[in-house]
Each structure stands twice: as C-alpha cells, then as structure tokens.
Amino acid sequence: MATLNNKVKAFIVQGLATYMTPSEVAEAVKQEFDVVVSRQQVSCYDPGKAAGINLSKTWKDLFKQFRDDFNNDIQAIRSE
C-alpha cells in the first residue's frame, strides 16, 4: 500500500465525493501524482463504504464539503 501525503489524500477524497469510481480515482492519481494506488486503498477514503468506516473526521468533513459543493453546482446548472 502506497504511503500518501495529504495532497494526494485530498485529491482522492475529492474524486470520490464527485462520484468518480475508485478505479477512475486510482487512474487519476497515477496520472496526476505518478503514484500507484489500488482501488481498495482509494475506497478507504469513502465514508459511505465499509472500507471507509475508520476514516478520520477531517477526511469525512472534507468529503461532505466536496459532495455538497458538487451537488449544489449541479442543481444550479439544472435550474438555469
């Protein structure tokens, strides 16, 4: 399992919060940071999945913030 810095972790959380699949996020991490992560490791950053049950409050809060912002942006586009 790759050791990840906070920038990579935040990138993973943002990807998952914006409805990317773990496979898509893993590929994006490889392209963006040249770091190989597994789908399973990525899944650990999704608080809605069993793998993310032990995710820290910091990352859960960030996930919620990204998810809320994303959904609000989608709603704004739909109502235009």
N, C-alpha and C positions, 0 to 999 in steps of 0.2 A: 504494500500500500504506500503510495507516494505521500511524503510529508508536504503539506500545503501551507503557504503563507496566507495571511488574512485577505490579500487582494484576490487570490485565486478562490478562496472560500466565498468571498462576497460575489464573485463572478458566477460561481456555481449556484448560490442561493438566488441570485437574480434570474438566472436562466430557468431554474425550476419554478420560480414564482411567476414567470411569464409563460408558463405552460409548455416549456421545452421538455422533451423526454430526457431521461438520464443518458441515453445514447447520444442524443444531439448535444447535450451539455458536455459530455466527455470529449466528443469530437471538437467542439468549440474551444475547450480548454487546451487541447493539443495544438490547435491552430494558433490560438492567442498567446499562450504561455510556453509552448513546447514542453508541456508536462503531460505524461500519460497517467490517466486515472481510469478506473473501471466504472462501469455503470453502477455497481454495488456501492463503491465509495461515494459516488455522486448522490445516490439515493439516501445516504446518511444525512444529507443536508435538506431533506424534505420533511418538515414536521408533520405532514399529513400521512406519511408512510410509517410502517412498523420499524423500518431501519432508522428512522429519524427520531425515535422515541427519546433518546438521550441527548438530543441536540440542545445546546446551551440557549438560555433566554435571549442572549444577544442575537444569535442567528435566527431564532424563531421570530423575534421582533422585526428583524430586517426582512425576513421572508414576508411577513404580514404587510409591512410597509410597501415592498415592491409589488405584491399581489394587489393591494388596494389601489395603488397608483395606476397599475396596468389596467385594472378593471374600470377605474374612473375614466381613464383615457379612452377606452373602448366605448364606454357609454356616451362620452362627449362626441365622439365621431358619429355614433349612431343617431344622435339627436340633432345633428346638423342638417 
